[in-house]
Amino acid sequence: MQSQLDKGRAFRGLHEREGAFVIPNPWDVGSARLLAGLGFEALATTSAGFARSIGKTDYRTSRDEVLEHAKSLCASVDVPISADLENGFGDAPERAAETIRLAAAAGLVGGSIEDSTGRPEAPQYELSHAIERVRAAVEAARAQPFPFTLTARAENFFTGKPDLADTIRRLQGYQEAGADVLYAPLLPTAGDIRTVIASVDRPLNVLLGPRELLTVGELAALGVKRISLGSVLASVASGALLRAAREMLAHGTFGFARDAARGTEIDELIARGAGRP
């Protein structure tokens, strides 16, 4: 297994090379090993995918649950893993910093801190406070004995405040606070992505691409560095289960079985992802 230092360097290197890379989001050890076995160079957790895998809804898991899940993923595959750490599981900058320290102790080499409060009446932190939270998280990341890649997220479009100018102000503030990667989930168009990239000087992560679902090559041409999928893969898997269950209930048929992956292929990829021959 690679050391955490090697994984941290490898993950940082993915952001420094030419082009864009996809960082898919497993929701359990099995899906992590399948993705690693297929050859993805890094993985990221999904807060919604993990929550649903244990019978909860998004933002209803505790920090301890999230970090224990991340620890199990880090121990299961030999590729770098970054985590969706929500808002750091608390309002105070000190809480965000503590979450980064605990994330590093769990084996993670990256993590994101978002500016969403979880409160409908004020869905995002006031900008100066949000910047202080990122600055505290960055300081905790820099204190680690390996490169911990800190991603700062501006949640405007995700929380129903689709203000591109404010998104850019926030990302610029987080950049000045020292964030390594910037992320504004759900930017709606290629033009919006291009505008954001022209306004910052850090690698930009996008969530799957805008509404038109651009390809990896098209996103790379815009200047995107990292493409994550959030809970999409977990939702695709749940969609297949729901379609199969509804077919059985409604028709008493089993046509869905034709789309099942072969057990031998699954086992081979899991073994490869675990580093076994």
CORPEKA-V936899 format. One record per residue. N is the residue number from 1. RES is the residue in one letter. PHI is phi as a letter, one per 40 degrees, with the letter a starting at -180 (NA if undefined). OMEGA is omega in degrees with one decimal (* if undefined). D_FIRST is the distance of its C-alpha to the first C-alpha in Angstrom with 2 decimals. Layout:
# CORPEKA-V936899
n=N res=RES phi=PHI omega=OMEGA d_first=D_FIRST
n=N res=RES phi=PHI omega=OMEGA d_first=D_FIRST
This chain:
# CORPEKA-V936899
n=1 res=M phi=NA omega=175.2 d_first=0.00
n=2 res=Q phi=c omega=173.8 d_first=3.79
n=3 res=S phi=c omega=177.3 d_first=6.43
n=4 res=Q phi=c omega=176.0 d_first=9.20
n=5 res=L phi=c omega=179.2 d_first=11.37
n=6 res=D phi=c omega=179.1 d_first=9.67
n=7 res=K phi=c omega=179.0 d_first=9.57
n=8 res=G phi=c omega=178.4 d_first=13.10
n=9 res=R phi=c omega=180.0 d_first=14.30
n=10 res=A phi=c omega=-179.5 d_first=13.20
n=11 res=F phi=c omega=178.1 d_first=14.95
n=12 res=R phi=c omega=-179.5 d_first=17.92
n=13 res=G phi=c omega=177.7 d_first=18.16
n=14 res=L phi=c omega=-179.2 d_first=18.70
n=15 res=H phi=c omega=-176.1 d_first=21.75
n=16 res=E phi=b omega=-177.9 d_first=23.07
n=17 res=R phi=c omega=-179.7 d_first=23.25
n=18 res=E phi=c omega=173.8 d_first=26.25
n=19 res=G phi=g omega=-179.3 d_first=26.86
n=20 res=A phi=b omega=174.7 d_first=25.48
n=21 res=F phi=b omega=178.6 d_first=22.29
n=22 res=V phi=c omega=176.0 d_first=22.04
n=23 res=I phi=b omega=-176.2 d_first=19.73
n=24 res=P phi=c omega=-171.3 d_first=20.45
n=25 res=N phi=b omega=174.1 d_first=20.62
n=26 res=P phi=c omega=-178.9 d_first=19.40
n=27 res=W phi=b omega=175.7 d_first=21.25
n=28 res=D phi=a omega=-176.8 d_first=19.28
n=29 res=V phi=c omega=-179.1 d_first=16.11
n=30 res=G phi=c omega=-179.9 d_first=17.79
n=31 res=S phi=c omega=176.4 d_first=18.73
n=32 res=A phi=c omega=-179.5 d_first=15.34
n=33 res=R phi=c omega=176.1 d_first=13.86
n=34 res=L phi=c omega=-178.1 d_first=17.01
n=35 res=L phi=c omega=176.7 d_first=16.75
n=36 res=A phi=c omega=179.0 d_first=13.17
n=37 res=G phi=c omega=177.5 d_first=14.35
n=38 res=L phi=c omega=175.5 d_first=17.34
n=39 res=G phi=h omega=176.0 d_first=15.55
n=40 res=F phi=c omega=-171.3 d_first=15.96
n=41 res=E phi=c omega=178.7 d_first=14.03
n=42 res=A phi=a omega=-179.2 d_first=14.17
n=43 res=L phi=b omega=175.4 d_first=15.62
n=44 res=A phi=b omega=177.8 d_first=18.13
n=45 res=T phi=c omega=174.1 d_first=19.63
n=46 res=T phi=b omega=-177.8 d_first=23.31
n=47 res=S phi=c omega=-179.1 d_first=25.61
n=48 res=A phi=c omega=-179.3 d_first=28.22
n=49 res=G phi=c omega=178.4 d_first=26.01
n=50 res=F phi=c omega=-178.6 d_first=24.31
n=51 res=A phi=d omega=-178.4 d_first=27.73
n=52 res=R phi=c omega=179.7 d_first=29.36
n=53 res=S phi=c omega=177.5 d_first=26.71
n=54 res=I phi=b omega=173.6 d_first=27.82
n=55 res=G phi=g omega=177.6 d_first=31.47
n=56 res=K phi=b omega=173.7 d_first=32.05
n=57 res=T phi=b omega=-176.4 d_first=33.14
n=58 res=D phi=d omega=-179.3 d_first=31.53
n=59 res=Y phi=g omega=176.9 d_first=31.83
n=60 res=R phi=b omega=176.1 d_first=32.50
n=61 res=T phi=b omega=179.8 d_first=29.13
n=62 res=S phi=c omega=176.3 d_first=28.65
n=63 res=R phi=c omega=179.4 d_first=26.19
n=64 res=D phi=c omega=179.7 d_first=24.80
n=65 res=E phi=c omega=-178.5 d_first=24.34
n=66 res=V phi=c omega=-177.7 d_first=22.68
n=67 res=L phi=c omega=175.9 d_first=20.20
n=68 res=E phi=c omega=175.1 d_first=19.42
n=69 res=H phi=c omega=179.5 d_first=18.88
n=70 res=A phi=c omega=179.0 d_first=16.57
n=71 res=K phi=c omega=179.8 d_first=14.55
n=72 res=S phi=c omega=177.3 d_first=14.30
n=73 res=L phi=c omega=-178.7 d_first=13.23
n=74 res=C phi=c omega=-179.9 d_first=10.46
n=75 res=A phi=c omega=-171.8 d_first=9.11
n=76 res=S phi=c omega=-177.3 d_first=9.86
n=77 res=V phi=b omega=-176.5 d_first=8.24
n=78 res=D phi=b omega=175.4 d_first=5.64
n=79 res=V phi=b omega=178.9 d_first=8.78
n=80 res=P phi=c omega=177.0 d_first=10.93
n=81 res=I phi=b omega=172.8 d_first=13.42
n=82 res=S phi=b omega=-174.4 d_first=16.92
n=83 res=A phi=b omega=167.0 d_first=19.42
n=84 res=D phi=c omega=-177.0 d_first=23.10
n=85 res=L phi=b omega=177.1 d_first=24.39
n=86 res=E phi=f omega=-179.5 d_first=27.98
n=87 res=N phi=c omega=-177.0 d_first=30.38
n=88 res=G phi=g omega=176.9 d_first=28.30
n=89 res=F phi=g omega=175.9 d_first=30.08
n=90 res=G phi=i omega=-176.0 d_first=33.15
n=91 res=D phi=c omega=-171.4 d_first=35.80
n=92 res=A phi=c omega=174.1 d_first=35.55
n=93 res=P phi=d omega=-179.4 d_first=33.52
n=94 res=E phi=c omega=178.9 d_first=32.31
n=95 res=R phi=c omega=177.1 d_first=30.89
n=96 res=A phi=c omega=179.4 d_first=28.92
n=97 res=A phi=c omega=178.9 d_first=27.55
n=98 res=E phi=c omega=179.0 d_first=26.62
n=99 res=T phi=c omega=177.7 d_first=24.79
n=100 res=I phi=c omega=178.7 d_first=22.65
n=101 res=R phi=c omega=179.2 d_first=21.87
n=102 res=L phi=c omega=177.4 d_first=20.95
n=103 res=A phi=c omega=178.2 d_first=18.82
n=104 res=A phi=c omega=178.9 d_first=16.76
n=105 res=A phi=c omega=179.2 d_first=16.57
n=106 res=A phi=c omega=179.4 d_first=15.31
n=107 res=G phi=h omega=179.6 d_first=12.14
n=108 res=L phi=c omega=176.5 d_first=14.00
n=109 res=V phi=b omega=177.2 d_first=14.38
n=110 res=G phi=a omega=177.7 d_first=17.74
n=111 res=G phi=a omega=-179.4 d_first=20.68
n=112 res=S phi=b omega=173.5 d_first=24.30
n=113 res=I phi=b omega=-177.4 d_first=27.48
n=114 res=E phi=b omega=-179.1 d_first=30.56
n=115 res=D phi=b omega=176.9 d_first=34.22
n=116 res=S phi=c omega=-177.9 d_first=35.37
n=117 res=T phi=c omega=-172.2 d_first=37.20
n=118 res=G phi=g omega=-178.9 d_first=37.42
n=119 res=R phi=b omega=-175.6 d_first=41.19
n=120 res=P phi=d omega=-176.4 d_first=43.41
n=121 res=E phi=c omega=178.4 d_first=46.17
n=122 res=A phi=a omega=-168.5 d_first=43.94
n=123 res=P phi=c omega=177.6 d_first=40.77
n=124 res=Q phi=b omega=175.9 d_first=39.40
n=125 res=Y phi=c omega=171.9 d_first=39.40
n=126 res=E phi=d omega=-166.3 d_first=42.08
n=127 res=L phi=d omega=-177.1 d_first=40.71
n=128 res=S phi=c omega=178.3 d_first=40.95
n=129 res=H phi=c omega=178.2 d_first=39.22
n=130 res=A phi=c omega=178.4 d_first=36.48
n=131 res=I phi=c omega=178.4 d_first=35.92
n=132 res=E phi=c omega=178.4 d_first=35.80
n=133 res=R phi=c omega=177.7 d_first=33.11
n=134 res=V phi=c omega=-179.4 d_first=30.95
n=135 res=R phi=c omega=178.6 d_first=31.75
n=136 res=A phi=c omega=178.0 d_first=30.66
n=137 res=A phi=c omega=178.4 d_first=27.35
n=138 res=V phi=c omega=179.6 d_first=26.81
n=139 res=E phi=c omega=177.7 d_first=27.67
n=140 res=A phi=c omega=178.6 d_first=25.10
n=141 res=A phi=c omega=-177.8 d_first=22.43
n=142 res=R phi=c omega=-179.4 d_first=23.55
n=143 res=A phi=c omega=-178.7 d_first=23.40
n=144 res=Q phi=c omega=-179.1 d_first=19.60
n=145 res=P phi=c omega=178.3 d_first=17.80
n=146 res=F phi=a omega=179.0 d_first=15.87
n=147 res=P phi=c omega=174.6 d_first=17.42
n=148 res=F phi=b omega=-175.1 d_first=18.10
n=149 res=T phi=c omega=-176.4 d_first=19.95
n=150 res=L phi=c omega=177.6 d_first=23.01
n=151 res=T phi=b omega=177.4 d_first=24.93
n=152 res=A phi=b omega=-173.7 d_first=28.58
n=153 res=R phi=b omega=171.2 d_first=30.43
n=154 res=A phi=b omega=-167.8 d_first=34.18
n=155 res=E phi=c omega=-175.2 d_first=35.16
n=156 res=N phi=d omega=-175.0 d_first=38.73
n=157 res=F phi=c omega=-179.7 d_first=38.64
n=158 res=F phi=c omega=-176.6 d_first=36.50
n=159 res=T phi=b omega=176.8 d_first=38.95
n=160 res=G phi=g omega=175.1 d_first=42.10
n=161 res=K phi=b omega=-171.7 d_first=43.04
n=162 res=P phi=c omega=-178.1 d_first=42.81
n=163 res=D phi=b omega=-176.0 d_first=43.86
n=164 res=L phi=c omega=-180.0 d_first=42.19
n=165 res=A phi=c omega=178.2 d_first=43.83
n=166 res=D phi=c omega=175.4 d_first=42.51
n=167 res=T phi=d omega=-179.2 d_first=39.02
n=168 res=I phi=c omega=176.9 d_first=39.15
n=169 res=R phi=d omega=179.9 d_first=40.57
n=170 res=R phi=c omega=-179.8 d_first=37.78
n=171 res=L phi=c omega=176.8 d_first=35.03
n=172 res=Q phi=c omega=176.2 d_first=36.80
n=173 res=G phi=c omega=179.9 d_first=36.98
n=174 res=Y phi=c omega=175.1 d_first=33.28
n=175 res=Q phi=c omega=179.0 d_first=32.66
n=176 res=E phi=c omega=178.1 d_first=34.95
n=177 res=A phi=c omega=173.5 d_first=33.12
n=178 res=G phi=h omega=-179.8 d_first=29.96
n=179 res=A phi=d omega=-179.2 d_first=27.94
n=180 res=D phi=c omega=-177.6 d_first=25.38
n=181 res=V phi=b omega=178.2 d_first=25.92
n=182 res=L phi=b omega=-171.6 d_first=29.04
n=183 res=Y phi=a omega=174.2 d_first=29.55
n=184 res=A phi=b omega=-175.9 d_first=32.81
n=185 res=P phi=d omega=171.7 d_first=32.31
n=186 res=L phi=g omega=169.0 d_first=34.99
n=187 res=L phi=d omega=-165.3 d_first=36.70
n=188 res=P phi=c omega=-175.2 d_first=39.31
n=189 res=T phi=b omega=175.2 d_first=40.03
n=190 res=A phi=c omega=178.1 d_first=38.77
n=191 res=G phi=c omega=177.5 d_first=41.44
n=192 res=D phi=c omega=178.8 d_first=40.06
n=193 res=I phi=c omega=-179.6 d_first=36.57
n=194 res=R phi=c omega=179.8 d_first=38.23
n=195 res=T phi=c omega=178.9 d_first=40.25
n=196 res=V phi=c omega=-178.0 d_first=37.31
n=197 res=I phi=c omega=178.9 d_first=35.37
n=198 res=A phi=c omega=-173.8 d_first=38.54
n=199 res=S phi=b omega=-176.6 d_first=38.83
n=200 res=V phi=b omega=179.6 d_first=35.48
n=201 res=D phi=b omega=176.3 d_first=33.29
n=202 res=R phi=b omega=176.0 d_first=29.79
n=203 res=P phi=d omega=-179.9 d_first=27.55
n=204 res=L phi=b omega=171.9 d_first=28.86
n=205 res=N phi=c omega=172.1 d_first=27.04
n=206 res=V phi=b omega=179.9 d_first=29.29
n=207 res=L phi=c omega=173.7 d_first=29.22
n=208 res=L phi=g omega=-174.6 d_first=29.53
n=209 res=G phi=h omega=-179.2 d_first=32.47
n=210 res=P phi=c omega=-173.3 d_first=36.07
n=211 res=R phi=d omega=-177.0 d_first=38.44
n=212 res=E phi=c omega=176.5 d_first=38.93
n=213 res=L phi=f omega=177.5 d_first=35.23
n=214 res=L phi=c omega=178.0 d_first=34.74
n=215 res=T phi=c omega=176.3 d_first=32.26
n=216 res=V phi=d omega=179.7 d_first=29.14
n=217 res=G phi=c omega=179.2 d_first=31.26
n=218 res=E phi=c omega=177.9 d_first=34.11
n=219 res=L phi=c omega=177.1 d_first=32.06
n=220 res=A phi=c omega=179.2 d_first=30.51
n=221 res=A phi=c omega=176.1 d_first=34.09
n=222 res=L phi=c omega=-177.3 d_first=35.04
n=223 res=G phi=h omega=177.4 d_first=32.40
n=224 res=V phi=c omega=179.5 d_first=29.87
n=225 res=K phi=b omega=-173.2 d_first=26.33
n=226 res=R phi=b omega=-178.6 d_first=24.31
n=227 res=I phi=b omega=177.2 d_first=25.35
n=228 res=S phi=b omega=-174.7 d_first=24.26
n=229 res=L phi=b omega=-178.8 d_first=25.77
n=230 res=G phi=f omega=-177.2 d_first=26.10
n=231 res=S phi=c omega=-172.9 d_first=27.16
n=232 res=V phi=c omega=-178.7 d_first=28.45
n=233 res=L phi=c omega=177.3 d_first=25.98
n=234 res=A phi=c omega=179.4 d_first=26.46
n=235 res=S phi=c omega=175.1 d_first=30.18
n=236 res=V phi=c omega=178.7 d_first=30.21
n=237 res=A phi=c omega=178.0 d_first=28.75
n=238 res=S phi=c omega=177.4 d_first=31.32
n=239 res=G phi=c omega=178.2 d_first=33.98
n=240 res=A phi=c omega=178.3 d_first=33.41
n=241 res=L phi=c omega=-178.6 d_first=33.70
n=242 res=L phi=c omega=178.5 d_first=36.85
n=243 res=R phi=c omega=178.9 d_first=38.47
n=244 res=A phi=c omega=-178.9 d_first=37.91
n=245 res=A phi=c omega=-179.5 d_first=39.27
n=246 res=R phi=c omega=176.4 d_first=42.25
n=247 res=E phi=c omega=179.2 d_first=43.08
n=248 res=M phi=c omega=-178.0 d_first=43.25
n=249 res=L phi=c omega=-173.7 d_first=45.33
n=250 res=A phi=c omega=-171.1 d_first=47.65
n=251 res=H phi=b omega=-176.7 d_first=48.14
n=252 res=G phi=g omega=-179.4 d_first=46.86
n=253 res=T phi=b omega=-174.2 d_first=44.99
n=254 res=F phi=b omega=-178.5 d_first=41.44
n=255 res=G phi=c omega=179.7 d_first=41.21
n=256 res=F phi=c omega=-176.8 d_first=37.90
n=257 res=A phi=c omega=179.5 d_first=36.27
n=258 res=R phi=c omega=-178.1 d_first=36.74
n=259 res=D phi=c omega=-177.2 d_first=34.01
n=260 res=A phi=c omega=172.8 d_first=31.36
n=261 res=A phi=c omega=178.4 d_first=28.15
n=262 res=R phi=c omega=179.1 d_first=27.95
n=263 res=G phi=d omega=-179.4 d_first=26.04
n=264 res=T phi=c omega=178.3 d_first=24.56
n=265 res=E phi=c omega=178.8 d_first=23.21
n=266 res=I phi=c omega=-178.9 d_first=21.68
n=267 res=D phi=c omega=179.7 d_first=20.09
n=268 res=E phi=c omega=-178.9 d_first=18.75
n=269 res=L phi=c omega=176.7 d_first=17.17
n=270 res=I phi=c omega=178.4 d_first=15.69
n=271 res=A phi=c omega=179.9 d_first=14.14
n=272 res=R phi=c omega=179.5 d_first=12.87
n=273 res=G phi=c omega=177.8 d_first=11.53
n=274 res=A phi=c omega=179.7 d_first=9.70
n=275 res=G phi=g omega=177.9 d_first=8.19
n=276 res=R phi=b omega=178.6 d_first=11.14
n=277 res=P phi=c omega=* d_first=13.95
